[in-house]
Amino acid sequence: MPKPISSRKLAANRRNALHATGPRSPEGKDKVSRNALRHGILAAKFLVTGGDGREDRQAYEDLRRRLHAELQPVGILQELDVKQLGEELWRLHERVNRAEQGEIRKRTDALVSAELTRRQDQFSLDKDFDSPNLRRTSLGLQYLIDRLEAAIKEATAFDYASNSDGPTVGLPSCIGPDLAHLEEALTSRSPEQRKPFVLDTLRALRARLTRERQGAQKREQAELDAKKSRLIMPDVKPMEKILRYKTATERSIDRLRARLPSPQSASGGVDGAKLRLVPIDRSNPSPSGAA
């Protein structure tokens, strides 16, 4: 059984701990980092270590190292308080933000899915009824380009000497005005001249429709982005849950901060104003990079 310590000795130990500078050498800092993780088996249970929601274990351990070096807990109770404080800060700075981002992403994903379905349904109607609207949407323009590709292949093998009909029969009517001159021009040309003339005409129209499709894609993306920008906030009910979770976490942090000693100032004294805890700077994971 451990020998009890007097209240005067305990008070002296605590005063001395507040004035300690902590380890300065890389070896000492490494040793302290392992001390901070002496209950590391619990960290594996706290963090999400697999799947799409996997969390950064190294960033979490860095947070705990920095907390331990700054607060310098004395005894198992303060060790556990520092460990719990690290968990609560992780919840506040990592999970709350990720939860909010996830809700926003969920809404935008649903919007994008619904919009793509609407566009596909509209395209199916336009195609079935040979609508002029095919010329206004990226899906419709791609359909027209595909039909022109087929017509170009047919025109390449077409027998212009023995056929009176041109190879463009059956193309959608919405591009009919672009080909109106073709059939008439064929009658004034010899069979040898007809093939290159038809191919040049179809290829020129394909290039024009390709440019129109690119413009339609930019316009549709801009319209979709405008709709998504209006969903920057999550739905009310999920947001209420997130805020309750955040409030409970902040209260837990305040209770732990009240029980723990104040961190040392840069001069080695005690900074009693507030606990200097900041989000993790992942570009400088060393404990020496703490403020």
Secondary structure, DSSP 4 states (H G I P E B T S, - for coil): -PPP--HHHHHHHHHHHHT-----SHHHHHHHHHHHTTTHHHHHHHS--SSTT---HHHHHHHHHHHHHHH---HHHHHHHHHHHHHHHHIIIIIHHHHHHHHHHHHHHHHHHHHHHHHHHHHHHHHHTT-GGGGTSHHHHHHHHHHHHHHHHHHHH--TTT-SS-TTTT--GGGGGGGHHHHHHHTTS-HHHHHHHHHHHHHHHHHHHHHHHHHHHHHHHHHHHHHHHTT-SPPHHHHHHHHHHHHHHHHHHHHHHHHSPPPBPTTSSB--S--------TT--SGGG--
